[in-house]
C-alpha cells in the first residue's frame, strides 16, 4: 500500500486533463451554453472527469 500504482492512475489522469482542456476550448468557442460560462469553467476545472462529461452532455447548447 506504500507504493502508488501509476500504471493504473496515470491514464485516468491523462484522460481527465485531456477532456478538461478540450472542454475549455469548446466552451471558449461556444456562443451559448446552458448556464453561465463562468460556472462551466469551474465545473470543468474542479469537477474532475465527471465535470467534463457533464459539460459535454448537459452544458453545450446546439445552435
DABELRA-V214351 format. One line per field, one symbol per residue. psi: psi as a letter, one per 40 degrees, with the letter a starting at -180 (. if undefined). burial: I if it has 9 or more other ideal C-beta (glycine too) atoms within 8 Angstrom, else O. A space follows every 10 residues. Layout:
psi = ???
burial = ???
This chain:
psi = edhhgddddd dddddddddd ddddddddeh diigiidddd dddddeeadd dddddddddi hh.
burial = OOOOOOOOIO OIOOIIOOII OIIIOIIOOI OOIOOOIOOI IIIIIOIOIO IIIIIIOOII OOO
